[in-house]
């Protein structure tokens, strides 16, 4: 039985609170005590070189992995006890599409909507597919879609249950310029809708432009946490190079 | 409860629609099962060595003894092919993670996948049984054999889907699945073969009650055990 009323954080100002999150796979320590707090409506972009722990951290927030040590509260709920309730509040977009190739766009959204027990599902599926600009191919199979179209549908899938928290793991991977611009437009609407967004990215420029806060992860630790408005692209590039030793 | 049933049916329906559109697994499973049956049926062809060694009545008797084994070997081996793909397909585009992200009990995923596989394998059996009847000159149109087929298939699928989930994160899943699967389902295979054999040799429904009992017990135990284990089986 999961405990819904949890800790004093139920009245917390923070949507996401991670304290001392550590994760190891065998002897390999991937995350080394991440402390992070995010308020409602904040858009955080996480940068870091490959293997820095970005995806692992996002997977922990998404309830796909359990931290080895530390605690995570999402919307005031303890992740270790309320994963089911937390899943209702989060939407995840990964570089994998999470879509079934042999199903149509409509069937995919409807299937996931059913899993989230979304009311008025037919209406919701059509509305979302139209929102991501795929209304004309609503009944076409996903395996006929380009990478950009699939990623737009992936975003529609992640939004099917109207989540208040969005976790995006390198959502721009493999997208052409047009699809990237469309993705950027969609992400801007999330910010306007006061959804809390955590996104990992390799593009400093785009990440800085979209997020209102940036974090650089290095060797499993937060090396730098700054507000986007205080930072220029060149300044971020300099910081990124200093903390990761990698040029962008 | 009704919400979970709807979600279970949605997973089952999704699997069946996907398969009906690609027919990837269906074709390979059917071809494999038919090949096994055809190859074994050659042993009893006129002109084959064995037909020269025995009289016709003796040959018919041998056929009745061998036929159930051939039938269930073809179904079980073909089933393994489909179990191998069951969770591998989910993993390919990250859909298994997407399912794990949904606010549903893991048991819902298990039951949905299990029912999808069960319907699929029963359809395969509906196609295989008449061909088997023709090639081995035996009648499988008996309510007792239908019951054996349903009970045995439920058991195979219960275990097969569990091990399919267990092996999905391993590199050698095609090897691991049969290694885990066959030892566990051996009692079920024996019960299915012996029960079918008994009916083919003119036995009554009562004569297979022990075998039916074993199959029912196997199914109940493994459905319960699988539901408990499945959550841990699909953890990365």
Interface residues (C-beta under 8 A of the other chain):
Chain A: X62 X63 X64 X65 X84 X85 X87 X88 X90 X92 X94 X96 X97 X98 X99 X100 X101 X102 X103 X107 X111 X112 X114 X115 X116 X117 X141 X157
Chain B: X3 X6 X7 X10 X14 X17 X18 X21 X22 X93 X94 X95 X97 X98 X99 X100 X101 X102 X103 X104 X236
